Amino acid sequence: MVKQNDGYTLDNNGVPIVFNDFIWKTGDDKLLVSSDTMNLTFPDGTTADARDYLEVEYPEDGIVSLANDENAYMLLAKGSDLSVSGGTALNMSERSILTNAGVSLGFDEIYLEDSNNISVTPSLNSQPKVPVFDITVQDGKDGQAGDVGADGESGEIGEDGSEGTKGEDGKVGTDGAEGSQGSDGSSGSKGSSGATGSTGGTGAQVVDQFLQRRSFSLTTF
């Protein structure tokens, strides 16, 4: 389908079919609406005109988006309507089409694939042809080696670092644990024998004048 003047032209075996107003279902939740005049009513009651065409899509339940080359809208489906020329209107909430004659058609009643759809076949002359290119690839020559780069300049000497701060005094150590009791000493060795006493001197002879004069008896016990 090609845009031509105020409508669109569709080639059917070389015979052009002209469309001025149409609703085209392009996906399960997508429509393409084209008309000379279109008026969009928003949920708050305000309106806006649209030109040429609008792509209508339901990204999620209750939300409808409408967009063309000039504008894009994301609206609540409830309270949103699109009026096109000839008195036809699209109810976005009910997803239905109401003609001026009172005929209603649901979006779900428009089928993408159906045996009753009109088949359109473009002519062979109008079908685009894919060009065929004869390309011969040749390896390019290696480029010349580049010059060796000059040595970089030496970097500046870094500044001296600042003096570090004094460390904190260490904590006082705790008292050491009490030592264990010493073991008993070993027994002393046996003393050596005393030395032999020296020979006593000769005793003086005592003459007891009394013993010389008297005899006596001596009893031992």
Biotite code that builds the C-alpha atoms (Angstrom):
import biotite.structure as struc

atoms = struc.array([
    struc.Atom([0.000, 0.000, 0.000], chain_id="A", res_id=1, res_name="MET", atom_name="CA", element="C"),
    struc.Atom([1.438, 3.321, -1.103], chain_id="A", res_id=2, res_name="VAL", atom_name="CA", element="C"),
    struc.Atom([0.491, 6.838, 0.037], chain_id="A", res_id=3, res_name="LYS", atom_name="CA", element="C"),
    struc.Atom([-0.747, 8.802, -2.999], chain_id="A", res_id=4, res_name="GLN", atom_name="CA", element="C"),
    struc.Atom([-2.348, 12.270, -2.845], chain_id="A", res_id=5, res_name="ASN", atom_name="CA", element="C"),
    struc.Atom([-5.109, 12.166, -0.205], chain_id="A", res_id=6, res_name="ASP", atom_name="CA", element="C"),
    struc.Atom([-5.428, 8.374, -0.138], chain_id="A", res_id=7, res_name="GLY", atom_name="CA", element="C"),
    struc.Atom([-3.589, 5.109, -0.410], chain_id="A", res_id=8, res_name="TYR", atom_name="CA", element="C"),
    struc.Atom([-3.173, 2.883, -3.470], chain_id="A", res_id=9, res_name="THR", atom_name="CA", element="C"),
    struc.Atom([-2.969, -0.887, -3.421], chain_id="A", res_id=10, res_name="LEU", atom_name="CA", element="C"),
    struc.Atom([-1.771, -2.785, -6.484], chain_id="A", res_id=11, res_name="ASP", atom_name="CA", element="C"),
    struc.Atom([-3.888, -5.839, -7.333], chain_id="A", res_id=12, res_name="ASN", atom_name="CA", element="C"),
    struc.Atom([-2.435, -7.588, -10.407], chain_id="A", res_id=13, res_name="ASN", atom_name="CA", element="C"),
    struc.Atom([-1.635, -4.255, -12.009], chain_id="A", res_id=14, res_name="GLY", atom_name="CA", element="C"),
    struc.Atom([-5.007, -2.690, -11.157], chain_id="A", res_id=15, res_name="VAL", atom_name="CA", element="C"),
    struc.Atom([-4.729, 0.088, -8.514], chain_id="A", res_id=16, res_name="PRO", atom_name="CA", element="C"),
    struc.Atom([-7.263, 0.065, -5.691], chain_id="A", res_id=17, res_name="ILE", atom_name="CA", element="C"),
    struc.Atom([-7.623, 3.442, -4.014], chain_id="A", res_id=18, res_name="VAL", atom_name="CA", element="C"),
    struc.Atom([-8.514, 3.780, -0.331], chain_id="A", res_id=19, res_name="PHE", atom_name="CA", element="C"),
    struc.Atom([-9.411, 7.111, 1.271], chain_id="A", res_id=20, res_name="ASN", atom_name="CA", element="C"),
    struc.Atom([-10.831, 5.848, 4.575], chain_id="A", res_id=21, res_name="ASP", atom_name="CA", element="C"),
    struc.Atom([-10.019, 2.450, 6.025], chain_id="A", res_id=22, res_name="PHE", atom_name="CA", element="C"),
    struc.Atom([-9.397, 0.467, 9.210], chain_id="A", res_id=23, res_name="ILE", atom_name="CA", element="C"),
    struc.Atom([-6.702, -2.156, 8.820], chain_id="A", res_id=24, res_name="TRP", atom_name="CA", element="C"),
    struc.Atom([-6.037, -4.765, 11.516], chain_id="A", res_id=25, res_name="LYS", atom_name="CA", element="C"),
    struc.Atom([-2.283, -5.323, 11.601], chain_id="A", res_id=26, res_name="THR", atom_name="CA", element="C"),
    struc.Atom([-2.055, -7.403, 14.789], chain_id="A", res_id=27, res_name="GLY", atom_name="CA", element="C"),
    struc.Atom([-4.117, -8.992, 17.542], chain_id="A", res_id=28, res_name="ASP", atom_name="CA", element="C"),
    struc.Atom([-4.236, -5.674, 19.426], chain_id="A", res_id=29, res_name="ASP", atom_name="CA", element="C"),
    struc.Atom([-3.221, -3.275, 16.632], chain_id="A", res_id=30, res_name="LYS", atom_name="CA", element="C"),
    struc.Atom([-5.189, -1.239, 14.099], chain_id="A", res_id=31, res_name="LEU", atom_name="CA", element="C"),
    struc.Atom([-4.190, 1.239, 11.405], chain_id="A", res_id=32, res_name="LEU", atom_name="CA", element="C"),
    struc.Atom([-6.873, 3.907, 10.924], chain_id="A", res_id=33, res_name="VAL", atom_name="CA", element="C"),
    struc.Atom([-6.717, 6.287, 7.974], chain_id="A", res_id=34, res_name="SER", atom_name="CA", element="C"),
    struc.Atom([-9.164, 9.078, 7.095], chain_id="A", res_id=35, res_name="SER", atom_name="CA", element="C"),
    struc.Atom([-9.259, 12.613, 5.684], chain_id="A", res_id=36, res_name="ASP", atom_name="CA", element="C"),
    struc.Atom([-10.440, 13.965, 9.039], chain_id="A", res_id=37, res_name="THR", atom_name="CA", element="C"),
    struc.Atom([-10.020, 12.384, 12.472], chain_id="A", res_id=38, res_name="MET", atom_name="CA", element="C"),
    struc.Atom([-10.982, 13.750, 15.866], chain_id="A", res_id=39, res_name="ASN", atom_name="CA", element="C"),
    struc.Atom([-9.805, 12.181, 19.129], chain_id="A", res_id=40, res_name="LEU", atom_name="CA", element="C"),
    struc.Atom([-11.826, 12.576, 22.334], chain_id="A", res_id=41, res_name="THR", atom_name="CA", element="C"),
    struc.Atom([-9.902, 12.214, 25.593], chain_id="A", res_id=42, res_name="PHE", atom_name="CA", element="C"),
    struc.Atom([-11.325, 10.797, 28.861], chain_id="A", res_id=43, res_name="PRO", atom_name="CA", element="C"),
    struc.Atom([-11.620, 14.335, 30.341], chain_id="A", res_id=44, res_name="ASP", atom_name="CA", element="C"),
    struc.Atom([-13.779, 15.455, 27.407], chain_id="A", res_id=45, res_name="GLY", atom_name="CA", element="C"),
    struc.Atom([-11.139, 17.511, 25.562], chain_id="A", res_id=46, res_name="THR", atom_name="CA", element="C"),
    struc.Atom([-10.483, 16.805, 21.882], chain_id="A", res_id=47, res_name="THR", atom_name="CA", element="C"),
    struc.Atom([-7.621, 16.904, 19.378], chain_id="A", res_id=48, res_name="ALA", atom_name="CA", element="C"),
    struc.Atom([-7.493, 16.608, 15.580], chain_id="A", res_id=49, res_name="ASP", atom_name="CA", element="C"),
    struc.Atom([-5.268, 14.060, 13.851], chain_id="A", res_id=50, res_name="ALA", atom_name="CA", element="C"),
    struc.Atom([-4.034, 14.031, 10.269], chain_id="A", res_id=51, res_name="ARG", atom_name="CA", element="C"),
    struc.Atom([-3.589, 11.267, 7.749], chain_id="A", res_id=52, res_name="ASP", atom_name="CA", element="C"),
    struc.Atom([-3.522, 8.178, 9.967], chain_id="A", res_id=53, res_name="TYR", atom_name="CA", element="C"),
    struc.Atom([-3.276, 6.831, 13.512], chain_id="A", res_id=54, res_name="LEU", atom_name="CA", element="C"),
    struc.Atom([-1.783, 3.579, 14.741], chain_id="A", res_id=55, res_name="GLU", atom_name="CA", element="C"),
    struc.Atom([-4.009, 2.229, 17.508], chain_id="A", res_id=56, res_name="VAL", atom_name="CA", element="C"),
    struc.Atom([-2.597, -0.320, 19.963], chain_id="A", res_id=57, res_name="GLU", atom_name="CA", element="C"),
    struc.Atom([-3.599, -1.793, 23.322], chain_id="A", res_id=58, res_name="TYR", atom_name="CA", element="C"),
    struc.Atom([-0.326, -2.371, 25.247], chain_id="A", res_id=59, res_name="PRO", atom_name="CA", element="C"),
    struc.Atom([-2.267, -3.615, 28.281], chain_id="A", res_id=60, res_name="GLU", atom_name="CA", element="C"),
    struc.Atom([-5.841, -4.047, 29.434], chain_id="A", res_id=61, res_name="ASP", atom_name="CA", element="C"),
    struc.Atom([-7.638, -0.688, 29.792], chain_id="A", res_id=62, res_name="GLY", atom_name="CA", element="C"),
    struc.Atom([-4.835, 1.313, 28.137], chain_id="A", res_id=63, res_name="ILE", atom_name="CA", element="C"),
    struc.Atom([-4.762, 2.469, 24.512], chain_id="A", res_id=64, res_name="VAL", atom_name="CA", element="C"),
    struc.Atom([-1.984, 4.250, 22.606], chain_id="A", res_id=65, res_name="SER", atom_name="CA", element="C"),
    struc.Atom([-2.513, 6.284, 19.436], chain_id="A", res_id=66, res_name="LEU", atom_name="CA", element="C"),
    struc.Atom([0.385, 7.634, 17.383], chain_id="A", res_id=67, res_name="ALA", atom_name="CA", element="C"),
    struc.Atom([1.390, 9.021, 13.990], chain_id="A", res_id=68, res_name="ASN", atom_name="CA", element="C"),
    struc.Atom([4.312, 11.019, 12.624], chain_id="A", res_id=69, res_name="ASP", atom_name="CA", element="C"),
    struc.Atom([3.238, 14.140, 14.541], chain_id="A", res_id=70, res_name="GLU", atom_name="CA", element="C"),
    struc.Atom([1.793, 13.033, 17.884], chain_id="A", res_id=71, res_name="ASN", atom_name="CA", element="C"),
    struc.Atom([1.644, 10.124, 20.316], chain_id="A", res_id=72, res_name="ALA", atom_name="CA", element="C"),
    struc.Atom([-0.919, 9.564, 23.070], chain_id="A", res_id=73, res_name="TYR", atom_name="CA", element="C"),
    struc.Atom([-1.209, 7.022, 25.900], chain_id="A", res_id=74, res_name="MET", atom_name="CA", element="C"),
    struc.Atom([-4.745, 7.077, 27.314], chain_id="A", res_id=75, res_name="LEU", atom_name="CA", element="C"),
    struc.Atom([-7.259, 5.264, 29.430], chain_id="A", res_id=76, res_name="LEU", atom_name="CA", element="C"),
    struc.Atom([-9.472, 3.371, 27.027], chain_id="A", res_id=77, res_name="ALA", atom_name="CA", element="C"),
    struc.Atom([-12.574, 4.230, 29.031], chain_id="A", res_id=78, res_name="LYS", atom_name="CA", element="C"),
    struc.Atom([-13.930, 7.554, 27.808], chain_id="A", res_id=79, res_name="GLY", atom_name="CA", element="C"),
    struc.Atom([-11.668, 7.685, 24.730], chain_id="A", res_id=80, res_name="SER", atom_name="CA", element="C"),
    struc.Atom([-13.188, 7.760, 21.210], chain_id="A", res_id=81, res_name="ASP", atom_name="CA", element="C"),
    struc.Atom([-11.944, 8.344, 17.676], chain_id="A", res_id=82, res_name="LEU", atom_name="CA", element="C"),
    struc.Atom([-14.271, 9.868, 15.065], chain_id="A", res_id=83, res_name="SER", atom_name="CA", element="C"),
    struc.Atom([-13.419, 9.650, 11.364], chain_id="A", res_id=84, res_name="VAL", atom_name="CA", element="C"),
    struc.Atom([-15.044, 11.118, 8.249], chain_id="A", res_id=85, res_name="SER", atom_name="CA", element="C"),
    struc.Atom([-18.453, 9.804, 7.205], chain_id="A", res_id=86, res_name="GLY", atom_name="CA", element="C"),
    struc.Atom([-19.699, 9.621, 10.799], chain_id="A", res_id=87, res_name="GLY", atom_name="CA", element="C"),
    struc.Atom([-17.826, 6.425, 11.720], chain_id="A", res_id=88, res_name="THR", atom_name="CA", element="C"),
    struc.Atom([-16.534, 6.260, 15.298], chain_id="A", res_id=89, res_name="ALA", atom_name="CA", element="C"),
    struc.Atom([-14.263, 3.884, 17.201], chain_id="A", res_id=90, res_name="LEU", atom_name="CA", element="C"),
    struc.Atom([-15.119, 3.221, 20.851], chain_id="A", res_id=91, res_name="ASN", atom_name="CA", element="C"),
    struc.Atom([-11.773, 2.536, 22.521], chain_id="A", res_id=92, res_name="MET", atom_name="CA", element="C"),
    struc.Atom([-13.275, 1.116, 25.707], chain_id="A", res_id=93, res_name="SER", atom_name="CA", element="C"),
    struc.Atom([-15.632, -1.375, 24.003], chain_id="A", res_id=94, res_name="GLU", atom_name="CA", element="C"),
    struc.Atom([-13.178, -1.970, 21.123], chain_id="A", res_id=95, res_name="ARG", atom_name="CA", element="C"),
    struc.Atom([-15.939, -1.561, 18.576], chain_id="A", res_id=96, res_name="SER", atom_name="CA", element="C"),
    struc.Atom([-16.713, 0.368, 15.378], chain_id="A", res_id=97, res_name="ILE", atom_name="CA", element="C"),
    struc.Atom([-20.043, 2.195, 15.004], chain_id="A", res_id=98, res_name="LEU", atom_name="CA", element="C"),
    struc.Atom([-21.022, 3.473, 11.552], chain_id="A", res_id=99, res_name="THR", atom_name="CA", element="C"),
    struc.Atom([-23.396, 6.324, 10.825], chain_id="A", res_id=100, res_name="ASN", atom_name="CA", element="C"),
    struc.Atom([-25.955, 3.714, 9.806], chain_id="A", res_id=101, res_name="ALA", atom_name="CA", element="C"),
    struc.Atom([-25.803, 2.159, 13.279], chain_id="A", res_id=102, res_name="GLY", atom_name="CA", element="C"),
    struc.Atom([-23.820, -0.937, 12.267], chain_id="A", res_id=103, res_name="VAL", atom_name="CA", element="C"),
    struc.Atom([-21.480, -2.105, 14.998], chain_id="A", res_id=104, res_name="SER", atom_name="CA", element="C"),
    struc.Atom([-18.415, -4.269, 14.490], chain_id="A", res_id=105, res_name="LEU", atom_name="CA", element="C"),
    struc.Atom([-16.081, -5.448, 17.241], chain_id="A", res_id=106, res_name="GLY", atom_name="CA", element="C"),
    struc.Atom([-12.354, -5.339, 16.775], chain_id="A", res_id=107, res_name="PHE", atom_name="CA", element="C"),
    struc.Atom([-12.296, -9.084, 17.483], chain_id="A", res_id=108, res_name="ASP", atom_name="CA", element="C"),
    struc.Atom([-14.583, -9.640, 14.477], chain_id="A", res_id=109, res_name="GLU", atom_name="CA", element="C"),
    struc.Atom([-11.869, -8.407, 12.130], chain_id="A", res_id=110, res_name="ILE", atom_name="CA", element="C"),
    struc.Atom([-9.670, -11.401, 11.334], chain_id="A", res_id=111, res_name="TYR", atom_name="CA", element="C"),
    struc.Atom([-6.064, -11.346, 10.226], chain_id="A", res_id=112, res_name="LEU", atom_name="CA", element="C"),
    struc.Atom([-6.391, -14.669, 8.426], chain_id="A", res_id=113, res_name="GLU", atom_name="CA", element="C"),
    struc.Atom([-9.795, -15.763, 7.108], chain_id="A", res_id=114, res_name="ASP", atom_name="CA", element="C"),
    struc.Atom([-11.051, -17.642, 4.058], chain_id="A", res_id=115, res_name="SER", atom_name="CA", element="C"),
    struc.Atom([-13.555, -14.841, 3.397], chain_id="A", res_id=116, res_name="ASN", atom_name="CA", element="C"),
    struc.Atom([-10.868, -12.178, 3.195], chain_id="A", res_id=117, res_name="ASN", atom_name="CA", element="C"),
    struc.Atom([-10.286, -10.621, -0.242], chain_id="A", res_id=118, res_name="ILE", atom_name="CA", element="C"),
    struc.Atom([-6.974, -11.788, -1.649], chain_id="A", res_id=119, res_name="SER", atom_name="CA", element="C"),
    struc.Atom([-4.801, -9.066, -3.160], chain_id="A", res_id=120, res_name="VAL", atom_name="CA", element="C"),
    struc.Atom([-1.879, -10.050, -5.382], chain_id="A", res_id=121, res_name="THR", atom_name="CA", element="C"),
    struc.Atom([0.584, -7.424, -6.606], chain_id="A", res_id=122, res_name="PRO", atom_name="CA", element="C"),
    struc.Atom([1.759, -7.594, -10.212], chain_id="A", res_id=123, res_name="SER", atom_name="CA", element="C"),
    struc.Atom([5.173, -9.011, -10.970], chain_id="A", res_id=124, res_name="LEU", atom_name="CA", element="C"),
    struc.Atom([6.395, -5.682, -12.315], chain_id="A", res_id=125, res_name="ASN", atom_name="CA", element="C"),
    struc.Atom([5.521, -3.905, -9.073], chain_id="A", res_id=126, res_name="SER", atom_name="CA", element="C"),
    struc.Atom([7.214, -6.415, -6.802], chain_id="A", res_id=127, res_name="GLN", atom_name="CA", element="C"),
    struc.Atom([10.557, -5.224, -5.541], chain_id="A", res_id=128, res_name="PRO", atom_name="CA", element="C"),
    struc.Atom([13.563, -7.060, -6.876], chain_id="A", res_id=129, res_name="LYS", atom_name="CA", element="C"),
    struc.Atom([16.633, -7.702, -4.845], chain_id="A", res_id=130, res_name="VAL", atom_name="CA", element="C"),
    struc.Atom([19.709, -6.555, -6.761], chain_id="A", res_id=131, res_name="PRO", atom_name="CA", element="C"),
    struc.Atom([22.527, -9.046, -7.251], chain_id="A", res_id=132, res_name="VAL", atom_name="CA", element="C"),
    struc.Atom([26.044, -7.721, -6.828], chain_id="A", res_id=133, res_name="PHE", atom_name="CA", element="C"),
    struc.Atom([29.161, -9.365, -8.245], chain_id="A", res_id=134, res_name="ASP", atom_name="CA", element="C"),
    struc.Atom([31.765, -8.571, -5.643], chain_id="A", res_id=135, res_name="ILE", atom_name="CA", element="C"),
    struc.Atom([35.374, -9.675, -6.025], chain_id="A", res_id=136, res_name="THR", atom_name="CA", element="C"),
    struc.Atom([37.349, -9.314, -2.861], chain_id="A", res_id=137, res_name="VAL", atom_name="CA", element="C"),
    struc.Atom([41.058, -8.557, -3.022], chain_id="A", res_id=138, res_name="GLN", atom_name="CA", element="C"),
    struc.Atom([43.430, -8.328, -0.118], chain_id="A", res_id=139, res_name="ASP", atom_name="CA", element="C"),
    struc.Atom([44.849, -4.844, 0.247], chain_id="A", res_id=140, res_name="GLY", atom_name="CA", element="C"),
    struc.Atom([48.577, -4.175, 0.462], chain_id="A", res_id=141, res_name="LYS", atom_name="CA", element="C"),
    struc.Atom([50.155, -3.783, 3.850], chain_id="A", res_id=142, res_name="ASP", atom_name="CA", element="C"),
    struc.Atom([50.735, -0.182, 4.829], chain_id="A", res_id=143, res_name="GLY", atom_name="CA", element="C"),
    struc.Atom([54.165, 1.226, 5.612], chain_id="A", res_id=144, res_name="GLN", atom_name="CA", element="C"),
    struc.Atom([55.479, 0.940, 9.136], chain_id="A", res_id=145, res_name="ALA", atom_name="CA", element="C"),
    struc.Atom([55.101, 4.101, 11.159], chain_id="A", res_id=146, res_name="GLY", atom_name="CA", element="C"),
    struc.Atom([58.038, 6.099, 12.572], chain_id="A", res_id=147, res_name="ASP", atom_name="CA", element="C"),
    struc.Atom([59.255, 5.297, 16.068], chain_id="A", res_id=148, res_name="VAL", atom_name="CA", element="C"),
    struc.Atom([57.819, 7.769, 18.514], chain_id="A", res_id=149, res_name="GLY", atom_name="CA", element="C"),
    struc.Atom([60.107, 10.143, 20.434], chain_id="A", res_id=150, res_name="ALA", atom_name="CA", element="C"),
    struc.Atom([60.891, 9.453, 24.085], chain_id="A", res_id=151, res_name="ASP", atom_name="CA", element="C"),
    struc.Atom([58.593, 11.178, 26.481], chain_id="A", res_id=152, res_name="GLY", atom_name="CA", element="C"),
    struc.Atom([59.837, 13.912, 28.817], chain_id="A", res_id=153, res_name="GLU", atom_name="CA", element="C"),
    struc.Atom([60.897, 12.988, 32.346], chain_id="A", res_id=154, res_name="SER", atom_name="CA", element="C"),
    struc.Atom([58.298, 13.619, 34.971], chain_id="A", res_id=155, res_name="GLY", atom_name="CA", element="C"),
    struc.Atom([58.790, 16.228, 37.696], chain_id="A", res_id=156, res_name="GLU", atom_name="CA", element="C"),
    struc.Atom([60.144, 15.167, 41.098], chain_id="A", res_id=157, res_name="ILE", atom_name="CA", element="C"),
    struc.Atom([57.328, 14.623, 43.530], chain_id="A", res_id=158, res_name="GLY", atom_name="CA", element="C"),
    struc.Atom([56.966, 16.777, 46.624], chain_id="A", res_id=159, res_name="GLU", atom_name="CA", element="C"),
    struc.Atom([58.180, 15.503, 50.028], chain_id="A", res_id=160, res_name="ASP", atom_name="CA", element="C"),
    struc.Atom([55.518, 13.838, 52.046], chain_id="A", res_id=161, res_name="GLY", atom_name="CA", element="C"),
    struc.Atom([54.276, 15.534, 55.214], chain_id="A", res_id=162, res_name="SER", atom_name="CA", element="C"),
    struc.Atom([55.691, 14.416, 58.585], chain_id="A", res_id=163, res_name="GLU", atom_name="CA", element="C"),
    struc.Atom([53.679, 11.730, 60.265], chain_id="A", res_id=164, res_name="GLY", atom_name="CA", element="C"),
    struc.Atom([51.913, 12.383, 63.580], chain_id="A", res_id=165, res_name="THR", atom_name="CA", element="C"),
    struc.Atom([53.338, 11.035, 66.879], chain_id="A", res_id=166, res_name="LYS", atom_name="CA", element="C"),
    struc.Atom([51.985, 7.664, 67.865], chain_id="A", res_id=167, res_name="GLY", atom_name="CA", element="C"),
    struc.Atom([50.038, 7.184, 71.105], chain_id="A", res_id=168, res_name="GLU", atom_name="CA", element="C"),
    struc.Atom([51.792, 5.897, 74.287], chain_id="A", res_id=169, res_name="ASP", atom_name="CA", element="C"),
    struc.Atom([51.520, 2.178, 74.855], chain_id="A", res_id=170, res_name="GLY", atom_name="CA", element="C"),
    struc.Atom([49.345, 0.820, 77.651], chain_id="A", res_id=171, res_name="LYS", atom_name="CA", element="C"),
    struc.Atom([50.875, -0.266, 81.019], chain_id="A", res_id=172, res_name="VAL", atom_name="CA", element="C"),
    struc.Atom([51.556, -4.001, 81.071], chain_id="A", res_id=173, res_name="GLY", atom_name="CA", element="C"),
    struc.Atom([49.730, -6.267, 83.542], chain_id="A", res_id=174, res_name="THR", atom_name="CA", element="C"),
    struc.Atom([51.517, -7.951, 86.550], chain_id="A", res_id=175, res_name="ASP", atom_name="CA", element="C"),
    struc.Atom([53.134, -11.272, 85.793], chain_id="A", res_id=176, res_name="GLY", atom_name="CA", element="C"),
    struc.Atom([51.621, -14.452, 87.225], chain_id="A", res_id=177, res_name="ALA", atom_name="CA", element="C"),
    struc.Atom([52.963, -15.730, 90.634], chain_id="A", res_id=178, res_name="GLU", atom_name="CA", element="C"),
    struc.Atom([55.769, -18.318, 90.324], chain_id="A", res_id=179, res_name="GLY", atom_name="CA", element="C"),
    struc.Atom([55.095, -21.937, 91.291], chain_id="A", res_id=180, res_name="SER", atom_name="CA", element="C"),
    struc.Atom([56.520, -23.402, 94.603], chain_id="A", res_id=181, res_name="GLN", atom_name="CA", element="C"),
    struc.Atom([60.050, -24.816, 94.338], chain_id="A", res_id=182, res_name="GLY", atom_name="CA", element="C"),
    struc.Atom([60.630, -28.578, 94.717], chain_id="A", res_id=183, res_name="SER", atom_name="CA", element="C"),
    struc.Atom([62.157, -30.105, 97.938], chain_id="A", res_id=184, res_name="ASP", atom_name="CA", element="C"),
    struc.Atom([65.985, -30.205, 98.121], chain_id="A", res_id=185, res_name="GLY", atom_name="CA", element="C"),
    struc.Atom([67.777, -33.572, 97.819], chain_id="A", res_id=186, res_name="SER", atom_name="CA", element="C"),
    struc.Atom([69.151, -35.405, 101.006], chain_id="A", res_id=187, res_name="SER", atom_name="CA", element="C"),
    struc.Atom([72.651, -34.477, 102.093], chain_id="A", res_id=188, res_name="GLY", atom_name="CA", element="C"),
    struc.Atom([75.502, -36.972, 101.722], chain_id="A", res_id=189, res_name="SER", atom_name="CA", element="C"),
    struc.Atom([76.842, -39.026, 104.781], chain_id="A", res_id=190, res_name="LYS", atom_name="CA", element="C"),
    struc.Atom([79.477, -37.231, 106.822], chain_id="A", res_id=191, res_name="GLY", atom_name="CA", element="C"),
    struc.Atom([83.064, -38.614, 106.824], chain_id="A", res_id=192, res_name="SER", atom_name="CA", element="C"),
    struc.Atom([84.625, -40.356, 109.949], chain_id="A", res_id=193, res_name="SER", atom_name="CA", element="C"),
    struc.Atom([86.297, -38.073, 112.430], chain_id="A", res_id=194, res_name="GLY", atom_name="CA", element="C"),
    struc.Atom([90.154, -38.066, 112.601], chain_id="A", res_id=195, res_name="ALA", atom_name="CA", element="C"),
    struc.Atom([91.997, -40.239, 115.286], chain_id="A", res_id=196, res_name="THR", atom_name="CA", element="C"),
    struc.Atom([92.707, -38.244, 118.383], chain_id="A", res_id=197, res_name="GLY", atom_name="CA", element="C"),
    struc.Atom([96.358, -37.656, 119.368], chain_id="A", res_id=198, res_name="SER", atom_name="CA", element="C"),
    struc.Atom([98.066, -39.786, 122.102], chain_id="A", res_id=199, res_name="THR", atom_name="CA", element="C"),
    struc.Atom([97.481, -38.365, 125.546], chain_id="A", res_id=200, res_name="GLY", atom_name="CA", element="C"),
    struc.Atom([100.491, -37.283, 127.592], chain_id="A", res_id=201, res_name="GLY", atom_name="CA", element="C"),
    struc.Atom([101.955, -39.353, 130.581], chain_id="A", res_id=202, res_name="THR", atom_name="CA", element="C"),
    struc.Atom([99.929, -38.701, 133.717], chain_id="A", res_id=203, res_name="GLY", atom_name="CA", element="C"),
    struc.Atom([101.740, -37.514, 136.846], chain_id="A", res_id=204, res_name="ALA", atom_name="CA", element="C"),
    struc.Atom([102.185, -40.128, 139.509], chain_id="A", res_id=205, res_name="GLN", atom_name="CA", element="C"),
    struc.Atom([100.317, -39.264, 142.622], chain_id="A", res_id=206, res_name="VAL", atom_name="CA", element="C"),
    struc.Atom([101.289, -40.864, 145.750], chain_id="A", res_id=207, res_name="VAL", atom_name="CA", element="C"),
    struc.Atom([98.579, -40.759, 148.152], chain_id="A", res_id=208, res_name="ASP", atom_name="CA", element="C"),
    struc.Atom([100.178, -40.773, 151.425], chain_id="A", res_id=209, res_name="GLN", atom_name="CA", element="C"),
    struc.Atom([96.905, -41.889, 152.804], chain_id="A", res_id=210, res_name="PHE", atom_name="CA", element="C"),
    struc.Atom([96.720, -44.914, 150.510], chain_id="A", res_id=211, res_name="LEU", atom_name="CA", element="C"),
    struc.Atom([100.182, -45.885, 151.395], chain_id="A", res_id=212, res_name="GLN", atom_name="CA", element="C"),
    struc.Atom([99.316, -45.908, 155.030], chain_id="A", res_id=213, res_name="ARG", atom_name="CA", element="C"),
    struc.Atom([95.903, -47.726, 154.844], chain_id="A", res_id=214, res_name="ARG", atom_name="CA", element="C"),
    struc.Atom([94.584, -50.797, 153.108], chain_id="A", res_id=215, res_name="SER", atom_name="CA", element="C"),
    struc.Atom([91.012, -50.888, 151.745], chain_id="A", res_id=216, res_name="PHE", atom_name="CA", element="C"),
    struc.Atom([88.704, -53.157, 149.828], chain_id="A", res_id=217, res_name="SER", atom_name="CA", element="C"),
    struc.Atom([87.372, -52.064, 146.390], chain_id="A", res_id=218, res_name="LEU", atom_name="CA", element="C"),
    struc.Atom([84.057, -53.348, 145.066], chain_id="A", res_id=219, res_name="THR", atom_name="CA", element="C"),
    struc.Atom([83.214, -52.863, 141.501], chain_id="A", res_id=220, res_name="THR", atom_name="CA", element="C"),
    struc.Atom([79.657, -52.577, 140.186], chain_id="A", res_id=221, res_name="PHE", atom_name="CA", element="C"),
])
